[in-house]
Amino acid sequence: MAKYGEGDRVVLHPNVTGQHGEYEGRIGVVLNIEADVLHHHLGGVAQYRVQVENENPVVAISVSEKELKRARRDVSSS
């Protein structure tokens, strides 16, 4: 099953795949699960659509579960 759910705040570590490196260490919010681990083609890793916080216009990126870590509730957007 997917590790994160809709609305979860996460820290982005997209350098795992080399894509979206400019968002490394930023906070994002999970919009939805694009592919769960039970039927995902990357060997059991869930895929998520994540909105990067404090971006204008809004930026939403697709990342794998390996590229996310749960954000602490007291994380500041400094």
Secondary structure, 3 states (H helix, E strand, C coil): CCCCCCCCEEEECHHHCCCCHHHCCCEEEEEEEEECCCCCCCCCCCEEEEEECCCCCCEEEEEEHHHEEECCCCCCCC
